[in-house]
Amino acid sequence: MSDSLEDAAALVTGASSGIGRATARELAVRGADVALSARRTERLEALRDDLLADHDVDVLVHAADVTDAEAVEALVADAVDTFGGLDVVVNNAGLGRDETTIEDLDLEAYRQMMAVNCDGMFYVARAAMPHLKESDGNLIFLGSMSGQYPRPASPVYAATKWWTRGLALSVQANVGTEGVGVTAVNPTEVRTEFGSEDGAAFSEQLDPDEAAAPEDVADAIAFAAEQEDPNVVQELDLFRRDKFADW
């Protein structure tokens, strides 16, 4: 489906690794100009160089911390100034911290998950929405199966993903009449750097046949990004086929 997003302008947060990096690549494959954002500038610049070498698209690098509302506003403004607008925003930046019980959860870890997974999602959506209304664009949130079912081992992480999913579904109800599509993409395990904040990353813990690859999720995100008014993929679940085997 090459060039299906030709002339579209996209912004991807958390683009320095994992799902974000794979999504930036997939959007570029389909013809979109891409603004790359995360905190690790060197990784973003390396990705930019790869995209420019492989695809006939424009690429912007703008490092930003999604927990800083002013930094997010500057990021969105730079993308709009560079590309002339925004058609697709992938609200991907997120993290999980090691949890056992809520009474044992370190408060710094709690605050970090809330800041990135909740505040960050809100700040990006808030800054991007006026531009998506102008373009009848698509806003895509990276959710999780953990935002649909209880997660006994990680209650706070799961709660942030319930929040993300609730925000996505409710924002769609709020802006659908103005031509904006809002999607929640909910994967199960993905072989990324997730988990590396406190231990081994999923890419080290899980074999390829045990979890999705980042490219699988990127494909789902790009499918949502291709939708045009009046249609929207409101929610897309990308689960392991055996996920419910032991429930």
Secondary structure, DSSP 8 states (H G I E B T S, - for coil): -TTTTTT-EEEEESTTSHHHHHHHHHHHHTT-EEEEE-S-HHHHHHHHHHHHHHSS--EEE----TT-HHHHHHHHHHHHHHHSS-SEEEE--------S-TTTS-HHHHHHHHIIIIIIHHHHHHHHHHHHHHHT-EEEEE--GGGTS--TT-HHHHHHHHHHHHHHHHHHHHHGGGT-EEEEEEES-BSSSTTTTTS--HHHHS-GGGSB-HHHHHHHHHHHHT--TT----EEEE--TTTTTT-
